[in-house]
Amino acid sequence: MATRRSTSDENNASIANISRTRRAQLVAEFEGELGIDYKARAAAAEAERRWQVRKTFIVWTVALIFFTIALQKLWIMGKDVDQPFSDMDPIDNLFGEE
C-alpha cells in the first residue's frame, strides 16, 4: 500500500515550486496591501543603477585623463634627456659615493 506524505511536506514542496512570475505577483499583492508602491520602488532602484553607471563613467574618465597627463609629462621629460638613464649610476648610489 502507498503511504501518504504529511501535509507540511506538501505545502513546503508547493511553495518551492511556485514560478518566479507568480512569486513576484504574490509579493506585489502583499506589498500593495501594506501600502508599498512597488512601481515607485522599482523606479528608485533603476534610478540608483543609472546613477551608479554615471559615477563609474565619471571616475574612469577622470582616471584616464590623469593617466594621459602623466604619460605626456613622462614623454616630455624623456625628450629633454640626451641619453636615457644617464644621470643614474646604481653602484655609486648604493655605496653612497659621489
Contact map, one row per residue, 1 for C-alpha under 8 A:
11100000000000000000000000000000000000000000000000000000000000000000000000000000000000000000000000
11110000000000000000000000000000000000000000000000000000000000000000000000000000000000000000000000
11111000000000000000000000000000000000000000000000000000000000000000000000000000000000000000000000
01111100000000000000000000000000000000000000000000000000000000000000000000000000000000000000000000
00111110110000000000000000000000000000000000000000000000000000000000000000000000000000000000000000
00011111110000000000000000000000000000000000000000000000000000000000000000000000000000000000000000
00001111111000000000000000000000000000000000000000000000000000000000000000000000000000000000000000
00000111111100000000000000000000000000000000000000000000000000000000000000000000000000000000000000
00001111111110000000000000000000000000000000000000000000000000000000000000000000000000000000000000
00001111111111000000000000000000000000000000000000000000000000000000000000000000000000000000000000
00000011111111100000000000000000000000000000000000000000000000000000000000000000000000000000000000
00000001111111110000000000000000000000000000000000000000000000000000000000000000000000000000000000
00000000111111111000000000000000000000000000000000000000000000000000000000000000000000000000000000
00000000011111111100000000000000000000000000000000000000000000000000000000000000000000000000000000
00000000001111111100000000000000000000000000000000000000000000000000000000000000000000000000000000
00000000000111111100000000000000000000000000000000000000000000000000000000000000000000000000000000
00000000000011111110000000000000000000000000000000000000000000000000000000000000000000000000000000
00000000000001111111011000000000000000000000000000000000000000000000000000000000000000000000000000
00000000000000001111111000000000000000000000000000000000000000000000000000000000000000000000000000
00000000000000000111111100000000000000000000000000000000000000000000000000000000000000000000000000
00000000000000000011111110000000000000000000000000000000000000000000000000000000000000000000000000
00000000000000000111111111000000000000000000000000000000000000000000000000000000000000000000000000
00000000000000000111111111100000000000000000000000000000000000000000000000000000000000000000000000
00000000000000000001111111110000000000000000000000000000000000000000000000000000000000000000000000
00000000000000000000111111111000000000000000000000000000000000000000000000000000000000000000000000
00000000000000000000011111111100000000000000000000000000000000000000000000000000000000000000000000
00000000000000000000001111111110000000000000000000000000000000000000000000000000000000000000000000
00000000000000000000000111111111000001000000000000000000000000000000000000000000000000000000000000
00000000000000000000000011111111100000000000000000000000000000000000000000000000000000000000000000
00000000000000000000000001111111110000000000000000000000000000000000000000000000000000000000000000
00000000000000000000000000111111111111000000000000000000000000000000000000000000000000000000000000
00000000000000000000000000011111111111000000000000000000000000000000000000000000000000000000000000
00000000000000000000000000001111111100000000000000000000000000000000000000000000000000000000000000
00000000000000000000000000000111111100000000000000000000000000000000000000000000000000000000000000
00000000000000000000000000000011111110000000000000000000000000000000000000000000000000000000000000
00000000000000000000000000000011111111000000000000000000000000000000000000000000000000000000000000
00000000000000000000000000000011001111111000000000000000000000000000000000000000000000000000000000
00000000000000000000000000010011000111111100000000000000000000000000000000000000000000000000000000
00000000000000000000000000000000000011111110000000000000000000000000000000000000000000000000000000
00000000000000000000000000000000000011111111000000000000000000000000000000000000000000000000000000
00000000000000000000000000000000000011111111100000000000000000000000000000000000000000000000000000
00000000000000000000000000000000000001111111110000000000000000000000000000000000000000000000000000
00000000000000000000000000000000000000111111111000000000000000000000000000000000000000000000000000
00000000000000000000000000000000000000011111111100000000000000000000000000000000000000000000000000
00000000000000000000000000000000000000001111111110000000000000000000000000000000000000000000000000
00000000000000000000000000000000000000000111111111000000000000000000000000000000000000000000000000
00000000000000000000000000000000000000000011111111100000000000000000000000000000000000000000000000
00000000000000000000000000000000000000000001111111110000000000000000000000000000000000000000000000
00000000000000000000000000000000000000000000111111111000000000000000000000000000000000000000000000
00000000000000000000000000000000000000000000011111111100000000000000000000000000000000000000000000
00000000000000000000000000000000000000000000001111111110000000000000000000000000000000000000000000
00000000000000000000000000000000000000000000000111111111000000000000000000000000000000000000000000
00000000000000000000000000000000000000000000000011111111100000000000000000000000000000000000000000
00000000000000000000000000000000000000000000000001111111110000000000000000000000000000000000000000
00000000000000000000000000000000000000000000000000111111111000000000000000000000000000000000000000
00000000000000000000000000000000000000000000000000011111111100000000000000000000000000000000000000
00000000000000000000000000000000000000000000000000001111111110000000000000000000000000000000000000
00000000000000000000000000000000000000000000000000000111111111000000000000000000000000000000000000
00000000000000000000000000000000000000000000000000000011111111100000000000000000000000000000000000
00000000000000000000000000000000000000000000000000000001111111110000000000000000000000000000000000
00000000000000000000000000000000000000000000000000000000111111111000000000000000000000000000000000
00000000000000000000000000000000000000000000000000000000011111111100000000000000000000000000000000
00000000000000000000000000000000000000000000000000000000001111111110000000000000000000000000000000
00000000000000000000000000000000000000000000000000000000000111111111000000000000000000000000000000
00000000000000000000000000000000000000000000000000000000000011111111100000000000000000000000000000
00000000000000000000000000000000000000000000000000000000000001111111110000000000000000000000000000
00000000000000000000000000000000000000000000000000000000000000111111111000000000000000000000000000
00000000000000000000000000000000000000000000000000000000000000011111111100000000000000000000000000
00000000000000000000000000000000000000000000000000000000000000001111111110000000000000000000000000
00000000000000000000000000000000000000000000000000000000000000000111111111000000000000000000000000
00000000000000000000000000000000000000000000000000000000000000000011111111100000000000000000000000
00000000000000000000000000000000000000000000000000000000000000000001111111110000000000000000000000
00000000000000000000000000000000000000000000000000000000000000000000111111111000000000000000000000
00000000000000000000000000000000000000000000000000000000000000000000011111111100000000000000000000
00000000000000000000000000000000000000000000000000000000000000000000001111111110000000000000000000
00000000000000000000000000000000000000000000000000000000000000000000000111111111000000000000000000
00000000000000000000000000000000000000000000000000000000000000000000000011111111100000000000000000
00000000000000000000000000000000000000000000000000000000000000000000000001111111100100000000000000
00000000000000000000000000000000000000000000000000000000000000000000000000111111110000000000000000
00000000000000000000000000000000000000000000000000000000000000000000000000011111110000000000000000
00000000000000000000000000000000000000000000000000000000000000000000000000001111111100000000000000
00000000000000000000000000000000000000000000000000000000000000000000000000000011111100000000000000
00000000000000000000000000000000000000000000000000000000000000000000000000000000111111000000000000
00000000000000000000000000000000000000000000000000000000000000000000000000000100111111000000000000
00000000000000000000000000000000000000000000000000000000000000000000000000000000001111110000000000
00000000000000000000000000000000000000000000000000000000000000000000000000000000001111111000000000
00000000000000000000000000000000000000000000000000000000000000000000000000000000000011111000000000
00000000000000000000000000000000000000000000000000000000000000000000000000000000000011111100100000
00000000000000000000000000000000000000000000000000000000000000000000000000000000000001111111100000
00000000000000000000000000000000000000000000000000000000000000000000000000000000000000011111110000
00000000000000000000000000000000000000000000000000000000000000000000000000000000000000001111111000
00000000000000000000000000000000000000000000000000000000000000000000000000000000000000001111111111
00000000000000000000000000000000000000000000000000000000000000000000000000000000000000011111111111
00000000000000000000000000000000000000000000000000000000000000000000000000000000000000000111111110
00000000000000000000000000000000000000000000000000000000000000000000000000000000000000000011111110
00000000000000000000000000000000000000000000000000000000000000000000000000000000000000000001111111
00000000000000000000000000000000000000000000000000000000000000000000000000000000000000000001111111
00000000000000000000000000000000000000000000000000000000000000000000000000000000000000000001100111
